[in-house]
């Protein structure tokens, strides 16, 4: 049946997701710099590895709760927008306060304060993420769903590129200092967080102002819902609500269950990349022996050789460039993603994208070349091993996979969800993002040490194999709807 819901023009679709640019801007800043901040504030490496689990755990807890709440919310601001705005305000507060942790030393140690701000930011980002996904499903009709989630993927990646590069740009263009004494935070990082918080709030406010959600009667009419809206039902006790929630989990649509398998392999891979790319390329490309990552060995030394310190620093800086690069490639691919999905089918494009990402991970092994090479980054020039430059090629495949991961599963899932339960099911679907990351966080370190003797390049290969398994799993997903081809 053809949807009764009116279509949106490009800029209306853009406005629906524009706030996600700011949210991802802040999230990228957090991913790239929180470990650095906490290290400067006194956290040891063992503690840092545990902090990586905060984001998926927060997502696991918060997104289903927010999803269910937003399904029942209808007020003057709308259905999803109140949560998006509240999450953005809380995240901005955390981003302003975290770099100033040393100022709160009278209340608690800076590291503990920084950890609390990390938890606040993660919780707040997750409050924003789920309603944004549901807002696209609410506002964009099925025939425009591919373009809707592709625009969202594009904006996410624009935010990620700028957020990843901002501290580097503030140092090399503005001239802010990028080092800090123990117990302090580098000025470039501090100002990056201030700018990130401002962009986050500004972009979210733009979406809130420029997007008008449907009133309950309109929404029910467009989604062909005949049941009474849930918000008028009597409030149930916690026990009944929990039973109802687990009933929803057990009765989730078949498409959602099948996509969960794809998501597991995809996000297991991504977590490994985010955690282990730095040691992998430091060892493999900069030829730094694995012993320099062994705390027991390092504790026997009075000083670490300068060439090791410099190599680790250079490799860490280059990881920021690589992460920005895959976001650039993802943003570019997002422009073509909707048309490709319309022409060749979502499943084929999604599977091929994941396969190219897996191939990118596996190809890390072949790019080992220590030949010094001068690279012009427009704002500055750096000298790195040629193998580091060649790693930009795998980033193309990884960027393509990342763009597809951000768009295709949600486009495929949206048509399988009952409209009155979209928010809670999108929140439940976040389990498929959080759980594989938690599994990777708990077990990938053991695999790296017990199986690969801390040779980090091989755990990246594991990520590649996992991503390829996800590509194969896509073909077992059954889509309940197949949208009409979007005409040029």
C-alpha positions in Angstrom: 0.0 0.0 0.0 1.3 3.4 -0.9 2.1 5.6 2.1 -0.3 8.5 2.8 2.5 10.4 4.5 3.6 13.4 2.5 7.1 13.5 1.1 9.8 15.9 2.3 12.1 18.0 0.2 15.8 17.6 0.6 16.3 20.5 3.1 13.4 19.2 5.3 15.2 15.8 5.4 18.5 17.6 6.1 16.9 19.6 9.0 15.5 16.5 10.6 19.0 15.1 11.0 21.2 18.2 11.2 21.5 18.0 15.0 23.2 14.7 14.6 26.2 16.5 13.1 26.7 18.2 16.4 26.1 15.1 18.5 28.6 13.2 16.4 31.0 16.1 16.6 31.0 15.8 20.4 31.1 12.0 20.3 34.2 12.1 18.0 35.9 14.5 20.3 35.2 12.2 23.2 36.4 9.1 21.4 39.7 10.7 20.3 40.6 12.7 23.5 39.0 11.3 26.7 41.7 8.7 27.2 44.3 11.5 26.7 42.5 13.6 29.3 42.1 10.9 31.8 45.7 9.9 31.4 46.8 13.5 32.0 44.5 13.5 35.1 46.2 10.4 36.6 44.4 7.3 35.2 46.6 4.2 34.5 46.4 2.2 31.3 44.4 -0.6 33.0 41.8 1.9 34.0 41.6 3.4 30.5 40.8 0.0 29.0 37.8 -0.2 31.3 36.6 3.3 30.5 36.0 2.1 26.9 33.1 0.0 28.2 31.2 3.0 29.5 29.7 4.0 26.1 28.1 0.6 25.2 26.9 0.0 28.8 25.3 3.4 28.8 23.7 2.7 25.5 22.5 -0.7 26.6 20.7 0.9 29.6 19.6 4.3 28.4 18.4 3.9 24.8 15.6 1.4 25.4 14.3 3.6 28.3 14.4 6.7 26.2 12.9 4.9 23.3 9.9 3.7 25.3 9.5 7.1 26.9 9.6 9.0 23.6 7.0 6.6 22.2 4.6 7.7 25.0 5.5 11.4 24.8 3.3 14.0 23.0 3.7 17.6 24.2 4.1 21.1 22.7 7.7 20.5 21.7 6.8 17.1 20.0 7.5 13.5 20.5 11.3 13.0 20.0 12.5 16.6 20.2 12.2 17.0 24.0 14.7 14.1 24.5 17.1 15.3 21.8 17.2 18.8 23.3 17.6 17.5 26.9 20.4 15.1 25.9 22.2 17.9 24.0 22.1 20.3 27.0 23.4 17.6 29.4 26.1 16.6 27.0 27.2 20.2 26.5 27.5 20.6 30.3 29.7 17.5 30.5 31.9 18.8 27.6 32.3 22.2 29.3 33.1 20.7 32.7 35.4 17.7 31.9 38.4 19.7 30.7 38.1 21.7 33.9 38.3 18.7 36.2 41.4 20.2 38.0 39.3 23.1 39.2 37.1 20.7 41.2 39.9 19.1 43.1 38.4 20.3 46.4 35.4 18.1 45.8 37.1 15.0 44.4 40.2 13.9 42.6 40.3 15.2 39.0 40.4 11.7 37.6 37.2 10.7 39.4 35.5 14.0 38.3 36.7 13.3 34.7 35.3 9.8 34.8 31.9 11.1 36.1 31.8 13.7 33.3 32.6 10.9 30.8 29.6 8.9 32.1 27.5 12.1 31.9 28.5 12.7 28.3 28.0 9.0 27.3 24.6 9.0 28.9 23.6 12.3 27.2 24.8 11.2 23.8 22.7 8.1 24.1 19.7 10.1 25.1 20.2 12.0 21.7 21.0 9.0 19.5 17.9 7.0 19.8 15.3 9.8 19.3 17.2 11.0 16.3 17.0 7.5 14.7 13.3 7.4 15.5 12.7 11.0 14.3 13.8 10.0 10.8 11.4 7.0 10.9 8.6 9.2 12.1 9.0 12.1 9.7 10.3 10.4 6.5 7.9 8.3 4.5 8.9 4.8 3.5 9.6 5.7 -0.2 12.3 8.3 1.1 13.8 6.1 3.8 17.0 5.4 2.0 17.7 9.0 1.4 16.6 9.9 4.9 19.1 7.6 6.6 21.8 8.4 4.0 21.6 12.1 4.8 21.9 11.3 8.5 24.9 9.1 7.8 26.5 12.0 5.8 25.9 14.5 8.6 27.3 12.0 11.2 30.5 11.7 9.2 30.9 15.4 8.6 30.7 15.9 12.4 33.1 13.0 13.0 35.7 14.4 10.6 35.7 17.9 12.2 35.6 16.5 15.7 38.5 14.1 15.1 40.7 16.8 13.6 39.8 19.8 15.8 42.6 19.5 18.4 45.1 19.0 15.7 43.9 22.1 13.8 43.8 24.2 16.9 47.5 23.4 17.5 48.7 23.7 13.9 46.6 26.5 12.7 45.7 28.6 15.8 48.9 27.7 17.7 47.4 26.5 20.9 49.6 24.3 23.1 49.0 20.5 22.8 50.9 19.4 25.9 50.0 19.6 29.5 51.6 19.0 32.9 50.5 16.1 35.0 47.1 16.8 36.5 46.2 19.3 33.8 44.5 19.3 30.4 46.1 20.6 27.2 44.7 24.0 26.0 44.0 22.7 22.5 41.9 19.8 23.9 40.1 22.2 26.3 39.1 24.6 23.6 38.2 21.8 21.3 35.6 20.6 23.9 34.3 24.2 24.3 33.8 24.5 20.6 32.3 21.0 20.4 29.8 21.8 23.1 28.7 24.9 21.3 28.4 23.2 17.9 26.4 20.4 19.5 23.9 22.7 21.1 23.6 24.9 18.1 22.9 22.1 15.6 20.4 20.4 17.9 18.5 23.7 18.4 18.4 24.1 14.6 16.7 20.7 14.3 14.3 21.4 17.1 13.3 24.8 15.6 13.2 23.7 11.9 11.5 20.4 12.3 7.8 20.2 13.3 6.7 16.8 14.4 3.3 15.5 13.6 0.5 15.8 16.1 -0.8 12.5 17.4 -3.9 12.4 15.0 -1.7 13.2 12.0 0.9 10.7 13.0 -1.7 7.9 13.5 -3.3 8.8 10.2 0.0 8.7 8.2 1.1 5.5 10.0 -2.3 3.9 9.7 -2.6 3.4 13.5 -6.1 2.8 14.8 -5.2 2.0 18.4 -5.6 4.7 21.1 -2.3 6.5 21.8 -0.3 4.9 24.6 0.1 8.1 26.6 -3.5 7.9 27.8 -3.2 4.5 29.2 -2.9 4.2 33.0 0.7 4.2 34.3 1.8 0.7 35.1 4.1 -0.4 37.9 7.7 -1.1 37.4 7.2 -4.9 37.5 4.5 -4.8 34.8 6.6 -2.4 32.6 9.6 -4.7 32.9 7.5 -7.8 31.9 6.1 -5.8 29.0 9.6 -4.8 27.9 10.9 -8.3 27.9 7.8 -9.4 26.1 8.7 -6.9 23.4 12.3 -8.2 23.3 11.1 -11.8 22.8 8.5 -10.8 20.2 10.8 -8.5 18.2 10.3 -8.7 14.4 12.1 -11.4 12.5 14.0 -8.7 10.5 15.3 -7.3 13.7 16.6 -10.6 14.9 18.4 -11.3 11.6 19.9 -7.8 11.6 21.2 -8.4 15.1 23.5 -11.1 13.8 24.9 -8.7 11.2 25.2 -6.0 13.8 27.2 -8.3 16.2 29.9 -9.0 13.6 30.0 -5.4 12.5 30.3 -3.7 15.9 32.6 -6.4 17.3 35.0 -5.3 14.4 34.5 -1.6 15.0 35.3 -1.8 18.7 38.5 -3.6 18.0 39.5 -0.9 15.5 38.9 1.9 17.9 40.8 0.3 20.7 43.7 -1.4 18.9 44.5 0.6 15.8 47.1 2.7 17.7 49.2 -0.1 19.1 48.7 -2.1 15.8 50.2 0.6 13.5 52.8 1.6 16.2 54.1 -1.9 16.1 53.6 -2.7 12.5 54.3 0.5 10.7 56.6 2.4 13.1 58.3 -0.9 14.0 58.1 -0.4 17.8 58.6 -3.7 19.6 55.7 -5.1 21.6 57.7 -4.9 24.8 57.2 -1.2 24.8 53.5 -1.9 25.5 54.3 -4.1 28.4 53.8 -2.3 31.7 55.9 -4.8 33.6 58.9 -4.1 31.3 58.4 -0.4 31.3 58.4 -0.4 35.1 61.9 -1.7 35.1 63.2 1.4 33.2 64.1 4.7 34.7 63.4 6.5 31.4 61.9 5.4 28.1 64.1 6.1 25.1 63.2 9.3 23.2 62.9 7.6 19.9 60.2 5.2 21.3 58.3 8.2 22.8 58.4 10.0 19.5 57.4 7.0 17.5 54.4 6.4 19.8 53.4 10.0 19.6 53.7 10.1 15.8 51.7 6.9 15.4 49.0 8.3 17.7 48.8 11.5 15.7 48.5 9.5 12.5 45.7 7.4 13.9 43.7 10.6 14.2 44.3 11.3 10.5 43.3 7.8 9.6 40.1 8.0 11.6 39.2 11.3 10.0 40.0 9.8 6.6 37.6 6.9 7.0 34.9 9.4 8.1 35.6 11.5 5.0 35.3 8.4 2.8 32.1 7.5 4.6 30.6 11.0 4.1 31.4 10.8 0.4 29.9 7.3 0.1 26.8 8.5 2.0 26.0 10.8 -0.9 25.6 7.9 -3.3 24.3 5.3 -0.8 20.6 5.9 -1.3 20.8 5.7 -5.1 22.9 2.6 -5.0 20.5 1.0 -2.5 17.5 2.0 -4.7 19.1 0.6 -7.8 20.9 -2.6 -6.6 18.9 -3.3 -3.4 19.8 -2.6 0.3 21.0 -6.1 1.0 23.5 -6.2 -1.9 24.9 -2.7 -1.1 25.0 -3.4 2.6 26.8 -6.7 2.2 29.3 -5.4 -0.3 30.1 -2.5 1.9 30.8 -4.7 4.9 33.0 -7.0 2.8 35.1 -4.0 1.6 35.5 -2.9 5.2 36.6 -6.4 6.2 39.1 -6.4 3.3 40.4 -3.1 4.6 41.2 -4.5 8.0 42.9 -7.6 6.7 45.0 -5.5 4.3 46.7 -3.8 7.2 49.2 -6.7 7.1 50.6 -5.8 3.7 51.3 -2.1 4.3 54.6 -2.3 6.1 57.2 0.2 4.6 59.5 2.2 6.8 60.6 4.5 4.0 60.3 8.1 5.4 57.8 10.1 3.4 56.9 13.8 3.6 53.1 14.4 3.6 51.5 17.8 3.0 48.3 18.0 5.2 47.6 21.6 3.9 47.9 23.1 7.4 51.2 21.4 8.1 53.7 18.9 6.8 54.7 15.7 8.6 57.2 12.9 7.8 55.9 9.4 8.4 56.7 5.9 7.1 55.4 5.2 3.6 53.4 2.3 5.1 51.4 4.8 7.1 50.4 6.7 4.0 49.4 3.5 2.3 47.0 2.8 5.2 44.8 5.5 3.7 43.7 2.9 1.1 42.2 0.5 3.6 40.4 3.5 5.1 38.3 3.7 1.9 36.8 0.3 2.5 36.4 0.9 6.2 34.7 4.3 5.4 32.3 2.6 3.0 31.4 0.0 5.6 31.0 2.7 8.3 28.6 4.6 6.1 26.5 1.5 5.4 26.5 0.5 9.1 25.1 3.9 10.0 22.3 3.8 7.5 21.4 0.4 6.0 20.3 -1.5 9.1 18.0 1.3 10.2 16.5 1.7 6.7 15.9 -2.1 6.6 14.5 -2.2 10.1 12.2 0.8 10.0 9.7 -0.9 7.7 9.5 -3.9 10.0 8.5 -2.0 13.1 5.0 -1.1 14.3 4.9 2.7 14.2 3.5 3.0 17.7 6.5 1.1 19.0 9.3 2.5 16.8 11.1 4.3 19.6 11.2 1.4 22.0 12.2 -1.1 19.3 14.9 1.3 18.1 16.2 1.4 21.7 16.1 -2.4 21.9 17.9 -2.5 18.6 20.8 -0.6 20.3 21.4 -3.8 22.2 22.9 -5.1 18.9 25.3 -2.1 19.0 26.2 -2.3 22.7 26.4 -6.0 23.4 29.1 -6.8 20.7 31.2 -4.0 22.0 30.9 -5.3 25.5 31.9 -8.8 24.3 34.8 -7.3 22.4 35.9 -5.3 25.4 35.8 -8.3 27.7 37.5 -10.8 25.4 39.5 -9.1 22.6 42.3 -8.2 25.1 42.6 -11.9 26.1 42.7 -13.0 22.5 45.4 -10.5 21.7 47.6 -11.7 24.6 46.9 -15.4 24.7 46.6 -16.1 21.0 48.7 -13.4 19.3 51.3 -12.7 22.0 50.4 -9.0 21.9 51.0 -8.6 18.2 48.2 -6.1 17.7 48.2 -6.3 13.9 46.6 -9.7 14.1 43.7 -8.6 16.2 42.9 -6.1 13.4 42.8 -9.1 11.1 40.3 -10.7 13.5 38.2 -7.5 13.1 38.4 -8.0 9.3 37.2 -11.6 9.4 34.3 -10.6 11.7 33.3 -7.9 9.3 33.3 -10.3 6.4 31.1 -12.7 8.5 28.7 -9.8 8.9 28.7 -9.3 5.1 27.6 -12.9 4.6 24.9 -12.7 7.3 23.2 -9.8 5.5 21.9 -12.2 2.9 19.9 -14.1 5.5 17.9 -10.9 6.4 14.4 -10.8 5.1 13.0 -7.3 4.4 9.3 -6.8 5.0 9.1 -3.9 2.6 10.9 -3.0 -0.6 10.7 0.7 -1.4 10.0 2.0 -4.9 13.0 3.3 -6.8 13.7 7.0 -6.2 13.6 8.8 -9.5 16.3 11.4 -10.2 
